[in-house]
Amino acid sequence: MTLIKRALSEDLEVYLSPNLKKEHGIVLCFTNRYGGYSKGRFKSLNVDYYTGDKKTDVRKNRKKILKKLNLENLEFIYSARQVHGNSILNINKYNNCIKLDTDNIPDECDCIITDLKNTPIMVMGADCNLILIADIEKKAVAAVHAGRRGTLKEITAKTILYMRKEFKSKADSIIVAIGPGIRRCCYKVNSMILKEFTDRFGCGNFFSIKDDNIFLDLIDINLMQLHEAGINKENIYDCGLCTCCNHDFYSYRRSKITGRQAAIAVIL
């Protein structure tokens, strides 16, 4: 059974988890770059306030996504300032993040977690891996921004450990969806960067060399972290899409000044 399916209505296409919604009341969603209001280099569904895009257009883009998800009654999709680290922000009933009058939480983090209903959380990227995690038993979700530095700092493994500690999550109940991101085919790195990864993870199958060029596979490293954390292979879905190859997505490596696509999780 495919976890994530393409869904198109009018001019907005997203990648959704219909079975999770139907069976567990959890929505996982990835967007591409089309169907929004942004102009120029950010055309058109940019969701990040920090790219240089007009904030009013970003706000309208986020509202349009909520409408697509049949969540028009909700005001915000919550995101934070991403800094390529491994910090985790838990939006729960004990903090006041969701009481803010903005969807742009001032905290700096690269993973947002919540067990609150009707509280959409989001991470954003333009090549970085966007990973959504759902505990279908405890009803908790996490949105992870795992770029090069976050992957090196093992943010995905840290998120699983956090969910086990905070929510008593069990591996069999955790579902993982890996969205569009730059893949081995396009992610060329230098020898110094490769050494950082081999020093931490050993000489695995997460890189290849072609015509004296080194290509790094961040997806493979994140999968390794998930497997080592005990997540069942059959509970992990990878969309397989490369943001650098596929012009349906924003790519920093391809365009530098560009927008960001989203990975969104919400408990209904």
Buried (B, 14 or more C-beta within 10 A) or exposed (E): EEBBEEBEEEEBBBBBBBBBBEEBEBBBBBBBBBBBBBEEBBBBBBBBBEBEBBEEBBBBBBBBBBEBBEBEEBBBBBBBBBBBBBBBBBBBEEEEBBEEEEBBBEEEBBBBBBBBEEBBBBBBBBBBBBBBBBBBBBBBBBBBBBBBBBBBBBBBBBBBBBBBEBBEBEBEBBBBBBBBBBBBEBBBBEEEBBEBBBEEBEEEEBBEEEEEEBBBBBBBBBBBBBEEBEBBEEBBBBBEBBBBBBEEBBBBBBBEEBBBBBBBBBBE
